[in-house]
């Protein structure tokens, strides 16, 4: 876990009276056309959407969401070749990697896993990230991905587990 780096890709959003709104087709295109090319050379990566209060090292007035990408680079040249839309790239803070918040001050408990290590949780999150990329890449490049179809694939996960996540 001490070889993990992180970078961020800003997600365009709009402020409304209800809060921040993200165009899902734009969100999916960032994964397909910006994150996917970054990950093809990596052994391990994961990405989540975060903001200032949840891990983005930006200014206090920055209210934008970002794809927060964690990865293990093979070499220094990889880091030097990151495109300019990858911002705030840094070696991941060690303490931020050893625990994974699941919200409201609660952290992931590894004691129920066969491999009782936080690295195992990060591996699984990486597999989820890879599944998401593969799902989006199943669509034609010249077509936007309809959010309703992504929702349908997620429906199958909910069906398998008989859980709803909010």
Buried (B, 14 or more C-beta within 10 A) or exposed (E): EEEBBBBBBBBEBEEEEEEEEBBBEEBBBBBBEBBBEBBEEBEBBBBBBBBBEEBBBBEEEEBBBBBBBBBBBEEEEBBEEBEEEBBBEEEBEEEEBEEBEEEEEEEBEBEEEEEEEBEEBBEEBBEEBBEBBEBBEEBEEEEBBEEEEBEEEEEEEEEEEEEEEE
